[in-house]
Amino acid sequence: MVEDIYTSTVAVLVYSARNYKQAIEAGSDYASIYRTWILGDRNPFCEAIRAHIRADLGRDGSLLDEDEVEMRFWNVVKSLKSDQRQELEQSIELRRRVYLSTFMDLREVRVSNAREWPEVGLASTGFCVVGHRSAVIDVLHKEMNEWQAQEYYKELKILAKQLIQPQGFAGRVHTFCNSHVIRAEAEGKSNAEHPLCYVHNDFSGDYADAAITAFETQTEEDVDVSGFHPALESTSEMKEAGLSSDILKRSRIVVLNMWRPAATVQRMPLALCDMRSVHPEDLFLERLAPGADELKTCGALFNSVHNWGYFADVTPDELIVFTTYDSHKQPFTPVLHTAFEDPRFSANGNTPPRVSCEVRVLCIVVEDCRPSKL
């Protein structure tokens, strides 16, 4: 039984500010904006390093190969002495605060325990928690071997099919996944970023088009999207399953995020927004990096009607499952999500750092006949 302490908490969630939305819509991207403000010419310490590099190269600054400058910049950063590294870290923290105040919109929001909600589910809120004990003991290790990974993916593909079919789909359900992402607060234990404290959704409303394009062309993105583009990673298996472009265009395409913690979560839990409280005007298309042209994500502006929940004390024998894309959901209103600092535990030095594994499962629902009512 969940204790009363877990009924709800007031947390600071990081939304996008309108300045950020405008910069994205003007053609920029998350990585470029972040690097410019944190590590680029907006950071005097970093720019001083680059100035020395340009001087050492002995060329006219306008003719310099900036890729070479950046390569040397990172080599210098790696070799900084302890006092210089401390100065760098201080400059980064200062610029991070300026970046947050300029491009992010920090809001105090009540996040309630979804275990106590009268209704949760993929068809209603867009998310749920299910009991699921994996047979793969190293599922939360970044160096999980290929056999272990494939066994884990098999487990989740079976579960995804079980979760999708009861929603009233008529027809065949194919499920695919070939990668996973480990997020960890502790250094060296992850293959991605730390827990992401930023309200977002992993896909935009046109992911079906991106999936079909990947299937038809198998064109890789100019940036590494491993773990984030399940269609691109599953084209061969999709063809082996007898799928074609025409079938995909007639099918329902769903992506489920399956999220498991390494230990009972108290620090940096996952907040999920009831998709019924999300409005299309809250969302905007976002490119993560230059070259990420096909795979776009969604940023979000604050809306006071957003209904946020989390699952208290999620264990390694549970999975949080939430819908990040559904081609049949029009208008597109996904489950926004973010990690957040729970003030009741973040200051407790005895609370272990969060480590979690997430897998994006692509579900292709080939509707041989009309779907029954949900």
Contacts in CASP RR format, 6 or more apart in sequence:
PFRMAT RR
TARGET T0000
AUTHOR 0000-0000-0000
METHOD contacts of the structure
MODEL  1
MVEDIYTSTVAVLVYSARNYKQAIEAGSDYASIYRTWILGDRNPFCEAIR
AHIRADLGRDGSLLDEDEVEMRFWNVVKSLKSDQRQELEQSIELRRRVYL
STFMDLREVRVSNAREWPEVGLASTGFCVVGHRSAVIDVLHKEMNEWQAQ
EYYKELKILAKQLIQPQGFAGRVHTFCNSHVIRAEAEGKSNAEHPLCYVH
NDFSGDYADAAITAFETQTEEDVDVSGFHPALESTSEMKEAGLSSDILKR
SRIVVLNMWRPAATVQRMPLALCDMRSVHPEDLFLERLAPGADELKTCGA
LFNSVHNWGYFADVTPDELIVFTTYDSHKQPFTPVLHTAFEDPRFSANGN
TPPRVSCEVRVLCIVVEDCRPSKL
2 113 0 8 1.000
2 115 0 8 1.000
2 116 0 8 1.000
2 312 0 8 1.000
2 313 0 8 1.000
5 344 0 8 1.000
6 113 0 8 1.000
6 115 0 8 1.000
6 312 0 8 1.000
6 313 0 8 1.000
7 112 0 8 1.000
7 113 0 8 1.000
7 116 0 8 1.000
8 110 0 8 1.000
8 111 0 8 1.000
8 112 0 8 1.000
8 113 0 8 1.000
9 110 0 8 1.000
9 111 0 8 1.000
9 342 0 8 1.000
9 343 0 8 1.000
9 344 0 8 1.000
10 108 0 8 1.000
10 109 0 8 1.000
10 110 0 8 1.000
10 111 0 8 1.000
10 343 0 8 1.000
11 108 0 8 1.000
11 109 0 8 1.000
11 111 0 8 1.000
11 271 0 8 1.000
11 340 0 8 1.000
11 341 0 8 1.000
11 342 0 8 1.000
11 343 0 8 1.000
12 106 0 8 1.000
12 107 0 8 1.000
12 108 0 8 1.000
12 109 0 8 1.000
12 340 0 8 1.000
12 341 0 8 1.000
13 106 0 8 1.000
13 107 0 8 1.000
13 109 0 8 1.000
13 111 0 8 1.000
13 199 0 8 1.000
13 271 0 8 1.000
13 308 0 8 1.000
13 338 0 8 1.000
13 340 0 8 1.000
14 100 0 8 1.000
14 104 0 8 1.000
14 105 0 8 1.000
14 106 0 8 1.000
14 197 0 8 1.000
14 198 0 8 1.000
14 199 0 8 1.000
14 338 0 8 1.000
15 104 0 8 1.000
15 105 0 8 1.000
15 106 0 8 1.000
15 107 0 8 1.000
15 199 0 8 1.000
15 300 0 8 1.000
15 301 0 8 1.000
15 302 0 8 1.000
16 103 0 8 1.000
16 104 0 8 1.000
16 105 0 8 1.000
16 198 0 8 1.000
16 199 0 8 1.000
16 284 0 8 1.000
16 299 0 8 1.000
16 300 0 8 1.000
16 301 0 8 1.000
17 102 0 8 1.000
17 103 0 8 1.000
17 104 0 8 1.000
17 105 0 8 1.000
18 105 0 8 1.000
18 301 0 8 1.000
19 102 0 8 1.000
19 103 0 8 1.000
20 33 0 8 1.000
20 102 0 8 1.000
20 103 0 8 1.000
20 104 0 8 1.000
21 284 0 8 1.000
21 299 0 8 1.000
21 301 0 8 1.000
23 33 0 8 1.000
23 103 0 8 1.000
24 30 0 8 1.000
24 33 0 8 1.000
24 284 0 8 1.000
24 285 0 8 1.000
24 286 0 8 1.000
24 287 0 8 1.000
25 284 0 8 1.000
27 287 0 8 1.000
29 286 0 8 1.000
29 287 0 8 1.000
29 288 0 8 1.000
29 289 0 8 1.000
29 290 0 8 1.000
29 292 0 8 1.000
30 286 0 8 1.000
30 287 0 8 1.000
30 288 0 8 1.000
30 289 0 8 1.000
31 288 0 8 1.000
31 289 0 8 1.000
31 290 0 8 1.000
32 289 0 8 1.000
32 290 0 8 1.000
33 103 0 8 1.000
34 99 0 8 1.000
36 42 0 8 1.000
37 43 0 8 1.000
37 95 0 8 1.000
37 98 0 8 1.000
37 99 0 8 1.000
37 102 0 8 1.000
37 103 0 8 1.000
38 92 0 8 1.000
38 95 0 8 1.000
38 96 0 8 1.000
38 99 0 8 1.000
39 46 0 8 1.000
39 92 0 8 1.000
39 95 0 8 1.000
40 46 0 8 1.000
40 47 0 8 1.000
40 50 0 8 1.000
41 47 0 8 1.000
42 95 0 8 1.000
42 98 0 8 1.000
43 91 0 8 1.000
43 92 0 8 1.000
43 95 0 8 1.000
44 91 0 8 1.000
45 87 0 8 1.000
45 88 0 8 1.000
45 91 0 8 1.000
46 73 0 8 1.000
46 88 0 8 1.000
46 91 0 8 1.000
49 73 0 8 1.000
49 76 0 8 1.000
49 77 0 8 1.000
50 69 0 8 1.000
50 73 0 8 1.000
53 69 0 8 1.000
53 72 0 8 1.000
53 73 0 8 1.000
53 76 0 8 1.000
54 61 0 8 1.000
54 64 0 8 1.000
54 69 0 8 1.000
57 64 0 8 1.000
57 68 0 8 1.000
57 69 0 8 1.000
77 88 0 8 1.000
80 88 0 8 1.000
100 106 0 8 1.000
104 198 0 8 1.000
105 301 0 8 1.000
105 302 0 8 1.000
107 302 0 8 1.000
109 306 0 8 1.000
109 308 0 8 1.000
110 308 0 8 1.000
111 271 0 8 1.000
111 308 0 8 1.000
111 309 0 8 1.000
111 310 0 8 1.000
111 340 0 8 1.000
112 308 0 8 1.000
112 309 0 8 1.000
112 310 0 8 1.000
113 309 0 8 1.000
113 310 0 8 1.000
113 311 0 8 1.000
113 312 0 8 1.000
114 120 0 8 1.000
114 125 0 8 1.000
114 127 0 8 1.000
114 129 0 8 1.000
114 272 0 8 1.000
114 309 0 8 1.000
114 310 0 8 1.000
114 311 0 8 1.000
115 129 0 8 1.000
115 311 0 8 1.000
115 312 0 8 1.000
117 125 0 8 1.000
117 309 0 8 1.000
119 125 0 8 1.000
120 126 0 8 1.000
120 127 0 8 1.000
120 128 0 8 1.000
120 129 0 8 1.000
121 127 0 8 1.000
121 128 0 8 1.000
122 128 0 8 1.000
122 163 0 8 1.000
122 164 0 8 1.000
122 167 0 8 1.000
122 256 0 8 1.000
122 321 0 8 1.000
122 322 0 8 1.000
122 323 0 8 1.000
123 167 0 8 1.000
123 374 0 8 1.000
124 276 0 8 1.000
125 272 0 8 1.000
125 274 0 8 1.000
125 275 0 8 1.000
125 276 0 8 1.000
125 335 0 8 1.000
126 272 0 8 1.000
126 274 0 8 1.000
126 275 0 8 1.000
126 322 0 8 1.000
126 323 0 8 1.000
126 335 0 8 1.000
127 272 0 8 1.000
127 320 0 8 1.000
127 321 0 8 1.000
127 322 0 8 1.000
127 323 0 8 1.000
127 335 0 8 1.000
128 163 0 8 1.000
128 320 0 8 1.000
128 321 0 8 1.000
128 322 0 8 1.000
129 311 0 8 1.000
129 314 0 8 1.000
129 318 0 8 1.000
129 319 0 8 1.000
129 320 0 8 1.000
129 321 0 8 1.000
130 159 0 8 1.000
130 163 0 8 1.000
130 318 0 8 1.000
130 319 0 8 1.000
130 321 0 8 1.000
131 317 0 8 1.000
131 318 0 8 1.000
131 319 0 8 1.000
132 155 0 8 1.000
132 159 0 8 1.000
132 260 0 8 1.000
132 317 0 8 1.000
132 318 0 8 1.000
132 319 0 8 1.000
133 317 0 8 1.000
134 152 0 8 1.000
134 155 0 8 1.000
134 260 0 8 1.000
135 151 0 8 1.000
135 155 0 8 1.000
136 144 0 8 1.000
136 148 0 8 1.000
136 151 0 8 1.000
136 152 0 8 1.000
136 155 0 8 1.000
138 144 0 8 1.000
138 145 0 8 1.000
138 148 0 8 1.000
139 148 0 8 1.000
139 152 0 8 1.000
139 260 0 8 1.000
139 357 0 8 1.000
140 182 0 8 1.000
140 260 0 8 1.000
140 261 0 8 1.000
140 262 0 8 1.000
140 316 0 8 1.000
140 355 0 8 1.000
140 356 0 8 1.000
140 357 0 8 1.000
141 182 0 8 1.000
142 182 0 8 1.000
142 188 0 8 1.000
142 189 0 8 1.000
142 190 0 8 1.000
142 191 0 8 1.000
144 152 0 8 1.000
144 180 0 8 1.000
149 180 0 8 1.000
152 180 0 8 1.000
152 359 0 8 1.000
153 177 0 8 1.000
153 178 0 8 1.000
153 180 0 8 1.000
153 359 0 8 1.000
156 177 0 8 1.000
156 258 0 8 1.000
156 319 0 8 1.000
156 359 0 8 1.000
156 361 0 8 1.000
157 175 0 8 1.000
157 176 0 8 1.000
157 177 0 8 1.000
157 361 0 8 1.000
158 175 0 8 1.000
159 258 0 8 1.000
159 319 0 8 1.000
159 321 0 8 1.000
160 175 0 8 1.000
160 256 0 8 1.000
160 258 0 8 1.000
160 321 0 8 1.000
160 361 0 8 1.000
160 363 0 8 1.000
161 173 0 8 1.000
161 175 0 8 1.000
161 363 0 8 1.000
163 256 0 8 1.000
163 321 0 8 1.000
164 173 0 8 1.000
164 175 0 8 1.000
164 254 0 8 1.000
164 256 0 8 1.000
164 363 0 8 1.000
164 365 0 8 1.000
165 173 0 8 1.000
167 374 0 8 1.000
168 371 0 8 1.000
168 372 0 8 1.000
168 373 0 8 1.000
168 374 0 8 1.000
169 252 0 8 1.000
169 365 0 8 1.000
169 367 0 8 1.000
169 371 0 8 1.000
170 367 0 8 1.000
170 368 0 8 1.000
170 369 0 8 1.000
170 370 0 8 1.000
170 371 0 8 1.000
170 372 0 8 1.000
171 365 0 8 1.000
171 366 0 8 1.000
171 367 0 8 1.000
171 368 0 8 1.000
171 369 0 8 1.000
172 365 0 8 1.000
172 366 0 8 1.000
172 368 0 8 1.000
173 363 0 8 1.000
173 364 0 8 1.000
173 365 0 8 1.000
173 366 0 8 1.000
174 238 0 8 1.000
174 241 0 8 1.000
174 243 0 8 1.000
174 363 0 8 1.000
174 364 0 8 1.000
174 365 0 8 1.000
174 366 0 8 1.000
175 361 0 8 1.000
175 362 0 8 1.000
175 363 0 8 1.000
175 364 0 8 1.000
176 230 0 8 1.000
176 231 0 8 1.000
176 233 0 8 1.000
176 234 0 8 1.000
176 237 0 8 1.000
176 238 0 8 1.000
176 361 0 8 1.000
176 362 0 8 1.000
176 364 0 8 1.000
177 230 0 8 1.000
177 233 0 8 1.000
177 234 0 8 1.000
177 359 0 8 1.000
177 360 0 8 1.000
177 361 0 8 1.000
177 362 0 8 1.000
178 230 0 8 1.000
178 233 0 8 1.000
178 234 0 8 1.000
178 237 0 8 1.000
179 226 0 8 1.000
179 227 0 8 1.000
179 230 0 8 1.000
179 233 0 8 1.000
179 359 0 8 1.000
179 360 0 8 1.000
180 227 0 8 1.000
180 357 0 8 1.000
180 358 0 8 1.000
180 359 0 8 1.000
181 191 0 8 1.000
181 192 0 8 1.000
181 227 0 8 1.000
181 228 0 8 1.000
181 357 0 8 1.000
181 358 0 8 1.000
181 359 0 8 1.000
182 189 0 8 1.000
182 190 0 8 1.000
182 191 0 8 1.000
182 192 0 8 1.000
182 355 0 8 1.000
182 356 0 8 1.000
182 357 0 8 1.000
183 190 0 8 1.000
183 192 0 8 1.000
183 193 0 8 1.000
183 194 0 8 1.000
183 195 0 8 1.000
183 196 0 8 1.000
183 339 0 8 1.000
183 354 0 8 1.000
183 355 0 8 1.000
183 356 0 8 1.000
183 357 0 8 1.000
183 358 0 8 1.000
184 190 0 8 1.000
184 194 0 8 1.000
184 195 0 8 1.000
184 353 0 8 1.000
184 354 0 8 1.000
184 355 0 8 1.000
184 356 0 8 1.000
185 194 0 8 1.000
185 195 0 8 1.000
185 267 0 8 1.000
185 268 0 8 1.000
185 353 0 8 1.000
185 354 0 8 1.000
185 355 0 8 1.000
186 353 0 8 1.000
186 355 0 8 1.000
189 355 0 8 1.000
190 355 0 8 1.000
195 268 0 8 1.000
195 339 0 8 1.000
195 354 0 8 1.000
195 356 0 8 1.000
196 338 0 8 1.000
196 339 0 8 1.000
197 268 0 8 1.000
197 338 0 8 1.000
197 339 0 8 1.000
197 340 0 8 1.000
197 341 0 8 1.000
198 338 0 8 1.000
199 273 0 8 1.000
199 299 0 8 1.000
199 300 0 8 1.000
199 336 0 8 1.000
199 337 0 8 1.000
199 338 0 8 1.000
200 286 0 8 1.000
200 297 0 8 1.000
200 298 0 8 1.000
200 299 0 8 1.000
200 300 0 8 1.000
200 336 0 8 1.000
200 337 0 8 1.000
200 338 0 8 1.000
201 283 0 8 1.000
201 297 0 8 1.000
201 298 0 8 1.000
201 299 0 8 1.000
201 300 0 8 1.000
201 324 0 8 1.000
201 334 0 8 1.000
201 335 0 8 1.000
201 336 0 8 1.000
201 337 0 8 1.000
202 228 0 8 1.000
202 255 0 8 1.000
202 257 0 8 1.000
202 297 0 8 1.000
202 324 0 8 1.000
202 325 0 8 1.000
202 360 0 8 1.000
203 255 0 8 1.000
203 295 0 8 1.000
203 296 0 8 1.000
203 297 0 8 1.000
203 298 0 8 1.000
203 324 0 8 1.000
203 325 0 8 1.000
203 334 0 8 1.000
204 285 0 8 1.000
204 286 0 8 1.000
204 296 0 8 1.000
204 297 0 8 1.000
204 298 0 8 1.000
204 332 0 8 1.000
205 298 0 8 1.000
205 325 0 8 1.000
205 332 0 8 1.000
205 334 0 8 1.000
206 296 0 8 1.000
207 231 0 8 1.000
207 253 0 8 1.000
207 255 0 8 1.000
207 325 0 8 1.000
207 327 0 8 1.000
208 248 0 8 1.000
208 253 0 8 1.000
208 325 0 8 1.000
208 327 0 8 1.000
210 229 0 8 1.000
210 231 0 8 1.000
210 294 0 8 1.000
210 295 0 8 1.000
210 296 0 8 1.000
211 231 0 8 1.000
211 248 0 8 1.000
211 253 0 8 1.000
211 362 0 8 1.000
212 231 0 8 1.000
212 245 0 8 1.000
212 248 0 8 1.000
212 249 0 8 1.000
213 219 0 8 1.000
213 294 0 8 1.000
214 229 0 8 1.000
214 231 0 8 1.000
214 232 0 8 1.000
214 235 0 8 1.000
214 294 0 8 1.000
215 231 0 8 1.000
215 235 0 8 1.000
215 238 0 8 1.000
215 239 0 8 1.000
215 243 0 8 1.000
215 245 0 8 1.000
215 248 0 8 1.000
216 245 0 8 1.000
218 232 0 8 1.000
218 235 0 8 1.000
219 294 0 8 1.000
220 232 0 8 1.000
221 229 0 8 1.000
221 232 0 8 1.000
221 291 0 8 1.000
221 292 0 8 1.000
221 293 0 8 1.000
221 294 0 8 1.000
221 295 0 8 1.000
222 290 0 8 1.000
222 291 0 8 1.000
222 292 0 8 1.000
222 293 0 8 1.000
223 288 0 8 1.000
223 289 0 8 1.000
223 290 0 8 1.000
223 291 0 8 1.000
223 292 0 8 1.000
225 232 0 8 1.000
225 292 0 8 1.000
225 295 0 8 1.000
226 233 0 8 1.000
227 233 0 8 1.000
227 360 0 8 1.000
228 295 0 8 1.000
228 360 0 8 1.000
229 294 0 8 1.000
229 295 0 8 1.000
230 255 0 8 1.000
230 360 0 8 1.000
230 361 0 8 1.000
230 362 0 8 1.000
231 238 0 8 1.000
231 362 0 8 1.000
232 295 0 8 1.000
234 362 0 8 1.000
238 248 0 8 1.000
238 364 0 8 1.000
243 251 0 8 1.000
243 364 0 8 1.000
243 366 0 8 1.000
247 366 0 8 1.000
248 364 0 8 1.000
250 366 0 8 1.000
250 367 0 8 1.000
251 327 0 8 1.000
251 364 0 8 1.000
251 365 0 8 1.000
251 366 0 8 1.000
251 367 0 8 1.000
252 326 0 8 1.000
252 327 0 8 1.000
252 328 0 8 1.000
252 364 0 8 1.000
252 365 0 8 1.000
252 367 0 8 1.000
252 371 0 8 1.000
253 325 0 8 1.000
253 326 0 8 1.000
253 327 0 8 1.000
253 362 0 8 1.000
253 363 0 8 1.000
253 364 0 8 1.000
253 365 0 8 1.000
254 323 0 8 1.000
254 325 0 8 1.000
254 326 0 8 1.000
254 327 0 8 1.000
254 362 0 8 1.000
254 363 0 8 1.000
254 365 0 8 1.000
255 323 0 8 1.000
255 324 0 8 1.000
255 325 0 8 1.000
255 326 0 8 1.000
255 360 0 8 1.000
255 361 0 8 1.000
255 362 0 8 1.000
255 363 0 8 1.000
256 321 0 8 1.000
256 322 0 8 1.000
256 323 0 8 1.000
256 324 0 8 1.000
256 360 0 8 1.000
256 361 0 8 1.000
256 363 0 8 1.000
257 321 0 8 1.000
257 322 0 8 1.000
257 323 0 8 1.000
257 324 0 8 1.000
257 337 0 8 1.000
257 358 0 8 1.000
257 359 0 8 1.000
257 360 0 8 1.000
257 361 0 8 1.000
258 319 0 8 1.000
258 320 0 8 1.000
258 321 0 8 1.000
258 358 0 8 1.000
258 359 0 8 1.000
258 360 0 8 1.000
258 361 0 8 1.000
259 270 0 8 1.000
259 319 0 8 1.000
259 320 0 8 1.000
259 321 0 8 1.000
259 322 0 8 1.000
259 356 0 8 1.000
259 357 0 8 1.000
259 358 0 8 1.000
260 316 0 8 1.000
260 318 0 8 1.000
260 319 0 8 1.000
260 320 0 8 1.000
260 356 0 8 1.000
260 357 0 8 1.000
260 358 0 8 1.000
261 314 0 8 1.000
261 315 0 8 1.000
261 316 0 8 1.000
261 354 0 8 1.000
261 355 0 8 1.000
261 356 0 8 1.000
262 316 0 8 1.000
262 354 0 8 1.000
262 355 0 8 1.000
262 356 0 8 1.000
262 357 0 8 1.000
263 315 0 8 1.000
263 316 0 8 1.000
263 352 0 8 1.000
263 355 0 8 1.000
264 313 0 8 1.000
264 314 0 8 1.000
264 315 0 8 1.000
264 316 0 8 1.000
265 313 0 8 1.000
265 314 0 8 1.000
265 354 0 8 1.000
265 356 0 8 1.000
266 313 0 8 1.000
266 342 0 8 1.000
266 344 0 8 1.000
266 345 0 8 1.000
266 348 0 8 1.000
266 351 0 8 1.000
267 341 0 8 1.000
267 342 0 8 1.000
267 345 0 8 1.000
267 346 0 8 1.000
267 351 0 8 1.000
267 352 0 8 1.000
267 353 0 8 1.000
267 354 0 8 1.000
268 339 0 8 1.000
268 340 0 8 1.000
268 341 0 8 1.000
268 342 0 8 1.000
268 346 0 8 1.000
268 353 0 8 1.000
268 354 0 8 1.000
269 310 0 8 1.000
269 311 0 8 1.000
269 312 0 8 1.000
269 314 0 8 1.000
269 339 0 8 1.000
269 340 0 8 1.000
269 342 0 8 1.000
269 354 0 8 1.000
270 310 0 8 1.000
270 311 0 8 1.000
270 314 0 8 1.000
270 320 0 8 1.000
270 337 0 8 1.000
270 338 0 8 1.000
270 339 0 8 1.000
270 356 0 8 1.000
271 308 0 8 1.000
271 309 0 8 1.000
271 310 0 8 1.000
271 337 0 8 1.000
271 338 0 8 1.000
271 339 0 8 1.000
271 340 0 8 1.000
272 308 0 8 1.000
272 309 0 8 1.000
272 310 0 8 1.000
272 320 0 8 1.000
272 322 0 8 1.000
272 335 0 8 1.000
272 336 0 8 1.000
272 337 0 8 1.000
273 306 0 8 1.000
273 307 0 8 1.000
273 308 0 8 1.000
273 309 0 8 1.000
273 335 0 8 1.000
273 336 0 8 1.000
273 337 0 8 1.000
274 306 0 8 1.000
274 307 0 8 1.000
274 308 0 8 1.000
274 309 0 8 1.000
274 335 0 8 1.000
275 323 0 8 1.000
275 333 0 8 1.000
275 334 0 8 1.000
275 335 0 8 1.000
275 336 0 8 1.000
276 307 0 8 1.000
276 333 0 8 1.000
277 303 0 8 1.000
277 305 0 8 1.000
277 306 0 8 1.000
277 307 0 8 1.000
278 300 0 8 1.000
278 303 0 8 1.000
278 306 0 8 1.000
278 333 0 8 1.000
278 334 0 8 1.000
278 335 0 8 1.000
278 336 0 8 1.000
279 303 0 8 1.000
279 305 0 8 1.000
279 333 0 8 1.000
280 331 0 8 1.000
280 332 0 8 1.000
280 333 0 8 1.000
281 301 0 8 1.000
282 300 0 8 1.000
282 301 0 8 1.000
282 303 0 8 1.000
282 306 0 8 1.000
282 336 0 8 1.000
283 298 0 8 1.000
283 299 0 8 1.000
283 300 0 8 1.000
283 301 0 8 1.000
283 332 0 8 1.000
283 333 0 8 1.000
284 298 0 8 1.000
284 299 0 8 1.000
284 300 0 8 1.000
284 301 0 8 1.000
285 296 0 8 1.000
285 297 0 8 1.000
285 298 0 8 1.000
285 299 0 8 1.000
286 296 0 8 1.000
286 297 0 8 1.000
286 298 0 8 1.000
286 299 0 8 1.000
287 293 0 8 1.000
287 296 0 8 1.000
287 297 0 8 1.000
288 295 0 8 1.000
288 297 0 8 1.000
298 334 0 8 1.000
298 336 0 8 1.000
300 336 0 8 1.000
306 336 0 8 1.000
310 340 0 8 1.000
311 318 0 8 1.000
311 320 0 8 1.000
314 320 0 8 1.000
322 335 0 8 1.000
322 337 0 8 1.000
323 329 0 8 1.000
323 334 0 8 1.000
323 335 0 8 1.000
324 334 0 8 1.000
324 335 0 8 1.000
324 360 0 8 1.000
325 334 0 8 1.000
326 334 0 8 1.000
339 354 0 8 1.000
345 351 0 8 1.000
END
